[in-house]
Amino acid sequence: MSMIAGFAGNVIGPDHPEYDEVRPGWNGMIDRKPALIAQCTSTADVVAAVKHAAANGLTAVARCGGHSVSGASLPEGGVLVDLTGLRSITVDPEARIAHVAGGCLLGDLDAATQEHGLAVTAGIEPSTGAGGLTLGGGIGFLCRKLGLTIDNLASMEVVLADGSVVTASADEHPDLFWALRGGGGQFGIVTRFDYRVHPIGPEVMVAQAYYPMDDAKAALTWLRDYMHSASEDLGLATSFLRVPPIDPFPEEAHGKPCLALIASHVGEADEARKALQPFLEQGEMLFGFVDPMPYVDFQRCLADGSPHGNRYYWKSHFIHDLSDEVIDIMVEAARDFPGEFSQIFTEGLGGAVSQVGADETAFANRSARYNLGISCGRIDPALDDEAISRTRALFDAIAPHADKGVYINYLDRDEIDRAAELFGPKTARLTSIKAKYDPANLFGGPLGGAG
């Protein structure tokens, strides 16, 4: 008999032999112990797990990919509602809608939609849960063309705190639909996402250019100016990282910091190649190319940059633009930033992201040109103090040049006090919706005061 009434999946408690195997998430710094891990196989299982948590005064937190840097999906003493058993995807190519179960990963989403030559904005790490990425907003290489992931949501199936199952859309529970688009997973557990998908691929033109630190400032200065008039077809990420110890990177550069410029272009091939070619012309590259690549492969190309189970500490800012001051601060920090998996990165916004009204969704900032992230990643726990202090110092140095708001998906565990900054003038509206749908704070989250 299950420890949860009416539950058909597996329930794993602290005395279960697999408990410590299935408990950890992506960030090895987070070591919390849920009271139960409920491995769901259906929406009905999610309902049963939520009702069990409510009846026993426990928090109920959904987990899909477990990729939260803050460990938001690993509740101490609560019920971990594991959605990984809900992995179905149905794509309707005529209606251009993808029905995606709440346990799907981004790799699943990209592969299933690309079978029909379709795509929706998704992040760059295939093992990330589609749900977590989406509910925070959803930034990716397609966002300048298609908007954020939330801008492509038609509807969602949501399990509420009382165990009821509702549809959230523009027509049904529109207040909940508004809050879930950028407000995170604190209002309910989403068991199905219905995305509008668009013709993309099967190949996109891709630029990758890796520059030594001596060329980094000039390359970023060029990029800033270039992006002011760049087509929305061009998607962008930049990252200071350590040169991978693999071919085709020159052996003498292995392990040294460098600047990576990664871009895609979904326009016509000749136009795309012409637009991306300048990425290869900003200094003496360590390695680089402009070539067509299957969209699914491109979405995987940075997948090994932050391996599962290592130790991560993050901070982030929206920035209006890559000012000279911001570039100088990043370049100086990157020369000796600690951690073999660390990245100081930016994600290109603007385009379609900025064309959605600021108040149409709960997402924090529609006007910034970039989302800037600082991810200090390493294996050795002895580096934790230095990692945290250096990350905070870099964050503080950029703060005077930052824009308003912060991307909820990049909030780390010590940033609960940034909730007001996160949502700004939307805080009151979100707090009211939270109180309506989750009055006892069953699902936790920054608006309820839980981690």
C-alpha positions as CSV (number, residue, x, y, z in Angstrom):
1,M,0.0,0.0,0.0
2,S,1.4,3.4,-1.0
3,M,2.3,6.0,1.7
4,I,0.2,8.4,-0.4
5,A,-3.5,7.5,-0.8
6,G,-4.5,6.9,-4.4
7,F,-1.0,7.1,-5.7
8,A,0.1,4.7,-8.4
9,G,3.7,5.7,-8.8
10,N,6.7,4.9,-6.5
11,V,7.0,6.7,-3.2
12,I,10.6,6.9,-1.8
13,G,11.2,7.8,1.8
14,P,14.4,8.4,3.7
15,D,14.7,4.7,4.6
16,H,14.4,3.6,1.0
17,P,17.7,2.2,-0.5
18,E,17.4,4.5,-3.6
19,Y,16.6,7.7,-1.5
20,D,20.1,9.2,-1.7
21,E,20.5,8.1,-5.3
22,V,17.4,9.9,-6.6
23,R,17.4,12.8,-4.1
24,P,20.2,15.1,-5.4
25,G,19.6,17.7,-8.1
26,W,22.0,19.4,-10.5
27,N,23.8,21.6,-8.0
28,G,26.0,19.6,-5.7
29,M,26.1,22.4,-3.1
30,I,22.4,21.7,-2.2
31,D,21.9,18.9,0.2
32,R,18.4,18.8,1.4
33,K,16.3,15.9,2.6
34,P,12.6,15.7,1.5
35,A,10.2,13.8,3.7
36,L,9.0,11.9,0.6
37,I,9.9,11.7,-3.1
38,A,6.7,11.0,-5.0
39,Q,7.6,9.6,-8.5
40,C,4.4,10.5,-10.4
41,T,3.2,8.7,-13.5
42,S,0.1,10.8,-14.2
43,T,-1.8,14.0,-13.3
44,A,-3.8,11.9,-10.9
45,D,-0.6,11.0,-9.1
46,V,0.3,14.7,-8.8
47,V,-3.1,15.4,-7.4
48,A,-2.6,12.6,-4.8
49,A,0.8,13.9,-3.8
50,V,-0.4,17.5,-3.4
51,K,-3.4,16.4,-1.3
52,H,-1.0,14.3,0.9
53,A,1.3,17.3,1.4
54,A,-1.6,19.6,2.3
55,A,-3.1,17.1,4.7
56,N,0.2,16.7,6.5
57,G,1.3,20.3,6.6
58,L,4.2,19.7,4.1
59,T,5.4,21.7,1.2
60,A,4.9,20.2,-2.2
61,V,7.5,21.1,-4.8
62,A,7.6,19.9,-8.4
63,R,10.8,18.6,-10.0
64,C,11.5,17.8,-13.6
65,G,15.2,18.3,-14.6
66,G,16.2,19.4,-11.1
67,H,18.4,22.1,-12.7
68,S,17.6,24.9,-10.3
69,V,20.8,26.4,-9.0
70,S,19.1,27.3,-5.7
71,G,17.7,23.8,-5.2
72,A,14.2,25.2,-5.5
73,S,13.0,21.7,-6.5
74,L,14.5,20.0,-3.5
75,P,12.4,20.8,-0.5
76,E,13.8,20.2,3.0
77,G,11.2,18.0,4.9
78,G,8.6,18.5,2.1
79,V,7.2,16.3,-0.7
80,L,9.3,16.3,-3.8
81,V,6.7,15.8,-6.6
82,D,8.9,14.1,-9.2
83,L,7.4,14.7,-12.6
84,T,10.0,12.8,-14.7
85,G,7.4,10.0,-15.3
86,L,5.3,12.4,-17.3
87,R,7.3,12.5,-20.5
88,S,4.8,12.4,-23.4
89,I,4.8,15.0,-26.2
90,T,2.2,15.2,-28.9
91,V,2.8,17.6,-31.8
92,D,0.0,18.8,-34.0
93,P,1.8,20.1,-37.1
94,E,-1.3,21.5,-38.7
95,A,-2.4,23.5,-35.7
96,R,1.3,24.1,-34.8
97,I,0.7,23.2,-31.2
98,A,2.9,21.0,-29.0
99,H,1.3,19.3,-26.0
100,V,4.2,18.7,-23.6
101,A,3.8,16.8,-20.3
102,G,5.3,18.4,-17.2
103,G,8.2,16.0,-16.9
104,C,9.7,16.6,-20.3
105,L,13.3,17.9,-20.7
106,L,14.3,20.5,-23.2
107,G,16.1,17.8,-25.2
108,D,12.8,16.0,-25.5
109,L,11.0,19.1,-26.6
110,D,13.5,20.1,-29.3
111,A,13.7,16.5,-30.7
112,A,9.9,16.1,-30.9
113,T,9.1,19.4,-32.5
114,Q,12.0,19.2,-35.0
115,E,10.5,15.9,-36.3
116,H,8.0,18.3,-37.9
117,G,10.4,21.1,-38.7
118,L,9.0,23.1,-35.8
119,A,10.4,24.7,-32.7
120,V,9.7,26.9,-29.7
121,T,12.2,29.0,-27.7
122,A,14.1,26.7,-25.4
123,G,17.2,26.9,-23.3
124,I,20.6,25.5,-24.2
125,E,21.0,22.7,-21.7
126,P,19.0,19.6,-23.0
127,S,18.8,18.1,-19.4
128,T,16.9,21.2,-18.1
129,G,13.2,20.6,-17.4
130,A,10.9,22.3,-19.9
131,G,8.6,23.3,-17.0
132,G,11.1,25.1,-14.9
133,L,12.6,27.0,-17.8
134,T,9.2,28.0,-19.1
135,L,7.6,29.2,-15.8
136,G,10.6,31.5,-15.2
137,G,10.2,33.0,-18.7
138,G,12.4,30.9,-21.0
139,I,15.4,32.6,-22.6
140,G,17.1,30.9,-25.5
141,F,18.7,31.4,-29.0
142,L,15.2,31.8,-30.6
143,C,13.9,34.4,-28.2
144,R,14.9,37.5,-30.3
145,K,12.9,35.9,-33.2
146,L,10.0,34.1,-31.4
147,G,9.9,35.8,-27.9
148,L,10.4,34.0,-24.6
149,T,9.0,30.5,-24.1
150,I,6.1,32.0,-22.1
151,D,5.2,34.2,-25.1
152,N,4.5,31.0,-27.0
153,L,2.2,29.4,-24.4
154,A,-1.4,28.8,-25.4
155,S,-2.5,27.1,-22.2
156,M,-1.4,24.9,-19.3
157,E,-2.9,22.2,-17.2
158,V,-2.3,23.0,-13.5
159,V,-2.8,21.1,-10.2
160,L,-3.8,23.6,-7.6
161,A,-3.2,23.6,-3.8
162,D,-6.7,22.1,-3.1
163,G,-6.0,19.2,-5.5
164,S,-8.3,20.5,-8.3
165,V,-7.1,20.4,-11.9
166,V,-7.7,23.5,-14.0
167,T,-6.7,24.9,-17.4
168,A,-4.9,28.3,-17.3
169,S,-5.2,30.3,-20.5
170,A,-6.2,33.7,-21.8
171,D,-9.8,32.6,-21.4
172,E,-9.7,30.3,-18.3
173,H,-8.2,31.5,-15.0
174,P,-6.4,34.4,-16.9
175,D,-5.0,35.7,-13.6
176,L,-3.2,32.4,-13.0
177,F,-2.1,32.3,-16.6
178,W,-0.6,35.7,-16.3
179,A,1.3,34.8,-13.1
180,L,2.6,31.5,-14.3
181,R,4.2,33.2,-17.3
182,G,7.4,34.5,-15.5
183,G,6.3,34.1,-11.9
184,G,7.8,30.6,-11.5
185,G,6.2,27.4,-10.1
186,Q,4.9,28.8,-6.9
187,F,1.2,29.0,-7.9
188,G,0.5,25.3,-8.8
189,I,2.1,22.3,-10.4
190,V,1.9,22.4,-14.2
191,T,1.3,18.9,-15.6
192,R,1.0,20.0,-19.3
193,F,2.2,22.9,-21.4
194,D,0.6,23.7,-24.7
195,Y,3.2,25.6,-26.8
196,R,2.6,27.4,-30.1
197,V,5.5,26.1,-32.4
198,H,7.0,27.7,-35.5
199,P,8.8,26.6,-38.6
200,I,12.5,26.5,-37.7
201,G,15.2,24.3,-39.2
202,P,15.9,21.4,-39.6
203,E,19.2,23.3,-40.0
204,V,20.2,26.7,-38.8
205,M,23.3,28.7,-39.6
206,V,25.6,28.8,-36.6
207,A,28.7,30.9,-35.6
208,Q,31.1,29.8,-32.9
209,A,34.2,32.0,-32.3
210,Y,36.6,31.6,-29.4
211,Y,39.0,34.4,-28.7
212,P,41.9,34.7,-26.2
213,M,41.5,37.2,-23.4
214,D,43.7,39.8,-25.2
215,D,41.0,40.1,-27.9
216,A,38.0,39.9,-25.6
217,K,37.4,43.6,-25.0
218,A,37.6,44.5,-28.7
219,A,35.3,41.6,-29.6
220,L,32.6,42.5,-27.1
221,T,32.8,46.2,-28.0
222,W,32.2,45.3,-31.7
223,L,29.4,42.9,-30.7
224,R,27.6,45.5,-28.7
225,D,27.5,47.9,-31.7
226,Y,26.7,45.1,-34.2
227,M,23.7,43.9,-32.2
228,H,22.1,47.3,-32.2
229,S,21.1,46.8,-35.8
230,A,21.1,43.0,-36.0
231,S,18.2,41.1,-37.4
232,E,15.8,39.3,-35.0
233,D,16.8,36.1,-36.9
234,L,20.1,36.3,-35.0
235,G,20.2,34.6,-31.6
236,L,23.2,35.2,-29.3
237,A,25.1,34.1,-26.2
238,T,28.5,35.1,-25.1
239,S,30.6,33.4,-22.4
240,F,33.9,33.8,-20.6
241,L,34.9,30.2,-19.9
242,R,38.0,28.0,-19.8
243,V,39.2,26.6,-23.1
244,P,38.0,22.9,-23.3
245,P,40.9,20.4,-23.2
246,I,39.9,18.9,-26.6
247,D,40.6,19.2,-30.3
248,P,40.3,21.5,-32.2
249,F,41.4,24.0,-29.5
250,P,45.2,24.5,-29.4
251,E,46.8,22.5,-26.6
252,E,48.7,25.5,-25.2
253,A,45.3,27.2,-24.6
254,H,43.6,24.3,-22.8
255,G,42.3,25.4,-19.4
256,K,42.9,29.1,-20.0
257,P,40.1,31.7,-19.9
258,C,38.7,32.8,-23.2
259,L,35.7,34.5,-24.7
260,A,33.2,32.5,-26.7
261,L,30.7,34.1,-29.1
262,I,27.9,31.7,-30.0
263,A,25.2,32.7,-32.4
264,S,22.6,31.3,-34.7
265,H,20.6,32.8,-37.6
266,V,17.3,31.3,-38.8
267,G,17.0,33.4,-42.0
268,E,17.9,32.4,-45.5
269,A,21.2,30.7,-45.8
270,D,23.2,33.3,-47.8
271,E,21.9,36.1,-45.7
272,A,22.6,34.1,-42.5
273,R,26.2,33.3,-43.4
274,K,26.8,37.0,-44.3
275,A,25.4,38.2,-41.0
276,L,27.5,35.7,-39.0
277,Q,30.8,36.0,-40.8
278,P,31.9,39.0,-38.8
279,F,31.9,36.9,-35.7
280,L,35.1,35.3,-37.0
281,E,36.9,38.6,-37.7
282,Q,37.3,40.2,-34.3
283,G,40.9,39.0,-33.5
284,E,43.1,36.0,-33.6
285,M,40.6,33.2,-32.9
286,L,41.6,30.0,-31.0
287,F,38.9,28.3,-33.0
288,G,35.8,29.3,-34.9
289,F,33.4,28.6,-37.8
290,V,30.2,29.6,-39.6
291,D,28.3,26.6,-40.9
292,P,24.8,25.1,-41.1
293,M,24.0,22.7,-38.3
294,P,20.9,20.7,-37.4
295,Y,19.0,22.7,-34.9
296,V,18.8,19.8,-32.4
297,D,22.6,19.5,-32.5
298,F,23.1,23.2,-32.1
299,Q,20.9,23.2,-29.0
300,R,23.2,20.5,-27.5
301,C,26.5,22.2,-28.3
302,L,27.0,23.8,-24.9
303,A,25.5,20.9,-23.0
304,D,28.7,19.8,-21.2
305,G,29.7,23.2,-19.9
306,S,28.1,22.8,-16.5
307,P,28.1,19.1,-15.6
308,H,25.5,17.6,-13.3
309,G,26.4,17.2,-9.7
310,N,29.2,19.7,-9.4
311,R,29.1,22.8,-7.1
312,Y,27.5,26.0,-8.5
313,Y,26.9,29.5,-7.2
314,W,25.1,32.1,-9.4
315,K,24.2,35.7,-9.5
316,S,22.6,37.6,-12.4
317,H,21.5,41.0,-13.7
318,F,19.5,42.3,-16.5
319,I,21.6,44.9,-18.3
320,H,20.4,47.5,-20.7
321,D,23.5,47.2,-22.9
322,L,27.1,46.1,-22.9
323,S,28.6,49.4,-21.9
324,D,32.3,50.0,-21.8
325,E,32.2,49.8,-18.0
326,V,30.4,46.4,-18.0
327,I,32.8,45.0,-20.6
328,D,35.8,46.1,-18.6
329,I,34.5,44.7,-15.4
330,M,33.7,41.3,-17.0
331,V,37.1,41.0,-18.8
332,E,39.0,41.8,-15.7
333,A,37.1,39.3,-13.6
334,A,37.4,36.6,-16.2
335,R,41.2,36.6,-16.3
336,D,41.4,34.7,-13.0
337,F,37.8,33.7,-12.1
338,P,37.9,30.5,-10.0
339,G,36.3,27.2,-11.0
340,E,36.9,24.9,-13.9
341,F,33.2,25.1,-14.9
342,S,32.7,28.8,-14.3
343,Q,31.1,31.1,-16.9
344,I,30.5,34.8,-17.0
345,F,27.9,34.9,-19.7
346,T,25.3,37.0,-21.5
347,E,22.1,36.0,-23.3
348,G,20.9,38.3,-26.1
349,L,17.4,39.8,-25.6
350,G,15.6,42.5,-27.5
351,G,13.8,41.7,-30.7
352,A,10.5,39.9,-30.1
353,V,11.1,39.8,-26.3
354,S,10.8,43.6,-26.2
355,Q,7.7,43.7,-28.4
356,V,5.5,42.1,-25.7
357,G,4.1,44.7,-23.3
358,A,5.8,44.9,-19.9
359,D,2.6,44.1,-18.0
360,E,1.3,41.3,-20.3
361,T,3.1,38.6,-18.3
362,A,4.8,38.4,-14.9
363,F,8.3,38.4,-16.6
364,A,10.5,40.9,-14.9
365,N,12.1,43.0,-17.7
366,R,11.2,43.4,-21.4
367,S,13.5,46.3,-22.2
368,A,17.0,45.0,-21.3
369,R,19.2,44.0,-24.2
370,Y,21.0,41.2,-22.2
371,N,20.6,38.9,-19.3
372,L,24.0,38.7,-17.6
373,G,24.8,35.6,-15.5
374,I,27.7,34.7,-13.3
375,S,28.0,31.0,-12.7
376,C,30.9,29.9,-10.5
377,G,31.2,26.1,-11.1
378,R,33.8,23.7,-9.6
379,I,34.4,20.3,-8.2
380,D,36.4,21.1,-5.0
381,P,34.3,22.1,-1.9
382,A,37.4,23.9,-0.6
383,L,36.8,26.5,-3.3
384,D,33.3,27.3,-2.0
385,D,34.2,30.4,0.0
386,E,36.3,31.9,-2.8
387,A,33.6,31.1,-5.3
388,I,30.9,32.8,-3.4
389,S,33.0,35.9,-2.5
390,R,34.3,36.4,-6.0
391,T,30.8,35.9,-7.6
392,R,29.3,38.4,-5.1
393,A,32.1,40.9,-5.8
394,L,31.6,40.7,-9.6
395,F,27.8,41.0,-9.1
396,D,28.3,44.1,-6.9
397,A,30.7,45.7,-9.4
398,I,28.1,45.4,-12.2
399,A,25.2,46.4,-10.1
400,P,25.6,50.2,-10.7
401,H,25.4,49.5,-14.4
402,A,22.5,47.0,-14.3
403,D,18.9,47.4,-15.3
404,K,15.9,46.7,-13.2
405,G,14.7,43.3,-12.2
406,V,16.3,39.8,-12.2
407,Y,15.6,36.6,-14.0
408,I,13.8,34.3,-11.5
409,N,15.5,31.2,-13.0
410,Y,18.9,32.5,-12.0
411,L,18.1,33.4,-8.4
412,D,20.3,31.5,-6.0
413,R,19.4,30.2,-2.5
414,D,20.5,33.3,-0.6
415,E,18.5,35.8,-2.8
416,I,15.0,35.4,-1.3
417,D,15.2,39.1,-0.4
418,R,15.4,39.9,-4.1
419,A,11.7,39.0,-4.7
420,A,10.6,42.6,-4.6
421,E,13.4,43.5,-7.1
422,L,12.5,40.5,-9.1
423,F,8.9,41.5,-9.7
424,G,9.1,45.2,-9.1
425,P,5.7,46.9,-9.5
426,K,4.1,43.5,-10.3
427,T,4.8,42.3,-6.8
428,A,1.4,43.3,-5.3
429,R,-0.6,41.7,-8.2
430,L,1.5,38.5,-7.9
431,T,1.1,38.3,-4.1
432,S,-2.7,38.6,-4.5
433,I,-2.8,35.8,-7.0
434,K,-0.5,33.7,-4.8
435,A,-2.9,34.3,-1.9
436,K,-5.9,33.3,-4.0
437,Y,-4.5,30.0,-5.4
438,D,-2.1,29.0,-2.7
439,P,-3.2,30.7,0.6
440,A,-1.3,28.3,2.8
441,N,1.9,28.5,0.7
442,L,1.9,24.8,-0.1
443,F,4.1,25.3,-3.1
444,G,6.6,27.7,-1.4
445,G,8.5,30.2,-3.6
446,P,9.7,33.7,-3.0
447,L,6.2,35.3,-2.7
448,G,5.4,32.9,0.1
449,G,8.6,33.4,2.0
450,A,9.9,29.9,1.4
451,G,13.1,28.9,-0.3
